[in-house]
Amino acid sequence: MNSLAGNSKETRYFCEESLPGAARIIRDGGLVVFPTETVYGLGADAGNNAACQSIYAVKQRPADNPLIVHVHSLDALAECVDSVPEDVRVLFDQFSPGPLTFVLPKSMKICDTATAGKATVAIRIPSHPLALRFLEAGGIPVAGPSANVSGKNSPTSFQMVHETLRGKVDGIIDGGDCSVGVESTILGFSGGKVQILRPGAVTYEMICDCLGKDAVKPFNSGGSQQSHGVPGERYAHYQPKAQVYLLACKANYNLRNRFPQGQIAYIGLSEPELADENIEKIVCKDVVDYAQNLYRAFYRFDSAGCQAIIAELPPRTGLGEALIDRLTKAADNRFLD
């Protein structure tokens, strides 16, 4: 464990052996950045209003945007909600611990600040081994939205959170790179059906295979997710400093006509057919690789001073649905024409 003096806090660094120290900070009302399989989370005691208010302050997050709560077991989850529907138990057995979040009526164990005053809580059990040990050591539910300034690129590596949050939080757990790379799937439950409120690595097809297609409502990108208490879906999100432009099909673009100055970057599944060869590029081998690399690529491109990022859209199936959702928000619907 190391320490580093920052702007206003001394940020302590933790590894597997020192996780009990990180858990003590959470129990004492502090802020700890912790790794998950999806993205790094900015953690605080989910039952402590003042601690959760600190999350909003550090992230510059709107007060009406609820936080996702993390626990280490189904028993711990059950203590945070009024009841656990049978569909949740079935999905838990299949996909949890893992990148799947449930929106359920909350119990008194979760403070109003964590849910932005809503009667429901978004809650999940992460699969990252350090996250599970950290949560178990703390013994309390931990609110943990992505560890970034609201609206900006989500962190999927220790380096990303180290550079952006040192001096602003009490602790950071080094868990290496996140294995999934995009935020969890969020599910709501109403009218006897499961509704996908945010797509993620647990896909529509996987949920249909588990529950049956008739029991599942697919993600609606134009839907009113905020009415379901879905964290992060009401506001601009996932945006790097560079402007992102979406590429819907392979074509030959002379990007220098549009961007005469500055570095240009590309990420996608296919080798880009671009007139300008002087670009930073990442060609991913499949959608899993694309998801794992997306936010780290944005971070790399921003660090290189890129002015524009060209992102190829993947097929709208499986994990591609989640990638399209993140890319569309990152680009603010800007397409190359």
Secondary structure, DSSP 8 states (H G I E B T S, - for coil): -EEEE-SSSEEEEE-GGGHHHHHHHHHTT--EEE--SSS-EEEEETT-HHHHHHHHHHHT--TTS--EEE-SSHHHHHHHBS---HHHHHHHHHH-SSSEEEEEEB-TTS-TTTTTT-SEEEEE----HHHHHHHHHH-S-EE--BSSSTTB----SHHHHHHHHTTTSSEEE---S-SS-S--EEEEEETTEEEEEE--SS-HHHHHHHH-GGGEE---TTS-GGGGT-TT-SS--SB-SSEEEEE-S---B-GGGT--SSEEEEEESS---BS----EEEE-SSHHHHHHHHHHHHHHHHHTTEEEEEEE---SSTTHHHHHHHHHHHHTT-B--
